[in-house]
Amino acid sequence: MTIALSVKNMLGFVNGTIPQPTCDIFLVNAWIRNNNNMVISWILNFVSKEISTSVIYYDYAYDMWIDLKDRYQQNNGRRIFQLRCELMNLNQG
C-alpha cells in the first residue's frame, strides 16, 4: 500500500509529513476534500471489509494509518519460528 500511495504522491498524508493547513479555510477545505478523503478512500478499498468497518470512523488518513500500523505491525517471533520450521520440513508428495 505504501508503494501505491508513494506513486500518487500521497504518502505524506499517512505518515504525517503533509499536515493539515491551518492558515486559510480554502486550503483546509481543499486539503480535506482532495487529499485526505482520497487517501482514506484508497485505504478503505485496499483493506478487507472486516478491517474497514473498524477504521471507517477516522477523520484523518494519518490516524487511520497509525491504527492499522499498530494493529498489524506486531512481530510474533514464536509464530515466525514455527512457520519456518514447518517450511523446512515440507515434502512433496
C-alpha positions in Angstrom: 0.0 0.0 0.0 2.9 2.4 0.7 4.1 1.9 -2.8 0.8 2.9 -4.3 0.5 5.9 -2.1 4.1 7.0 -2.9 3.4 6.7 -6.6 0.5 9.1 -6.2 2.5 11.5 -4.0 0.0 10.8 -1.2 2.3 9.0 1.3 2.8 12.3 3.2 -0.9 12.2 4.3 -0.5 8.9 6.1 3.0 9.4 7.6 2.3 12.9 8.8 4.8 14.9 6.7 1.9 16.7 5.0 -0.1 18.2 7.9 -3.4 19.9 7.6 -3.0 23.6 6.8 -4.3 26.0 9.4 -4.0 29.4 7.9 -6.6 29.6 5.1 -10.0 28.0 5.2 -9.9 27.5 1.4 -6.7 25.5 1.8 -8.1 23.5 4.7 -11.2 22.5 2.7 -9.1 21.6 -0.4 -6.7 19.5 1.7 -9.6 17.6 3.3 -11.6 17.1 0.1 -8.9 16.5 -2.5 -6.2 14.7 -0.5 -7.2 13.4 2.9 -10.5 11.9 1.7 -8.9 10.4 -1.4 -6.3 8.7 0.7 -9.0 7.4 3.2 -10.9 6.1 0.2 -7.8 4.2 -1.1 -7.1 2.7 2.3 -10.7 1.6 2.7 -10.7 0.0 -0.7 -7.4 -1.7 -0.1 -8.2 -3.5 3.2 -10.9 -6.2 3.7 -14.4 -5.3 4.6 -14.0 -6.5 8.2 -11.0 -4.3 8.7 -12.5 -1.3 7.0 -15.5 -1.4 9.4 -13.1 -0.9 12.3 -11.3 2.1 10.9 -14.0 3.9 8.9 -14.8 6.4 11.5 -11.4 8.2 11.4 -11.5 11.7 10.1 -7.8 11.7 9.0 -5.8 9.3 6.9 -2.9 9.7 9.3 -5.0 8.4 12.2 -6.3 5.5 10.2 -2.8 4.6 9.1 -1.4 4.7 12.6 -4.2 2.4 13.8 -3.6 -0.1 11.0 0.2 0.1 11.5 -0.1 -0.5 15.3 -2.5 -3.4 14.8 -0.7 -5.3 12.0 3.0 -4.4 12.5 3.3 -6.6 15.6 6.1 -9.1 15.4 5.4 -12.6 16.7 8.8 -14.3 16.9 7.4 -17.6 18.1 4.9 -18.0 15.2 7.6 -17.0 12.7 9.9 -19.7 14.0 7.1 -22.2 13.9 6.3 -21.4 10.3 9.9 -21.6 9.2 10.3 -25.0 10.8 7.2 -26.2 9.0 8.5 -24.9 5.7 11.8 -26.7 6.3 10.0 -30.0 6.9 7.8 -29.8 3.8 8.0 -32.7 1.4 6.4 -33.1 -2.0 4.1 -36.0 -2.2 
